[in-house]
Amino acid sequence: MLADLLRLAADGTVPTRIAATRPLSKAAEAYQEAEAAPGSDGRWLLVP
């Protein structure tokens, strides 16, 4: 089931909303930013 959801997200069938992208090394700062913006539309993505 998870594989199906990932496939649907990857091909654009299920849209994903990303509010911001930050490096994993800046996770603490990203958390603080996210807390300061409670109405942000989408998820915060941490990348390696």
C-alpha positions, 0 to 999 in steps of 0.5 A, spaced: 500 500 500 505 504 501 509 503 495 502 504 491 502 511 494 509 513 493 508 511 486 502 515 485 505 521 489 511 520 484 507 520 478 503 526 480 496 523 481 496 525 488 499 532 489 504 533 494 505 540 497 512 542 500 512 549 503 520 549 504 526 545 503 532 545 508 538 541 508 538 535 514 544 539 517 539 545 519 533 541 522 533 544 528 533 551 524 527 548 520 523 546 526 524 553 529 522 556 522 516 551 521 513 553 528 514 560 527 509 559 521 503 555 523 499 557 517 504 554 512 501 550 506 505 544 505 510 540 508 517 541 510 522 537 507 529 535 510 534 533 504 541 529 506 
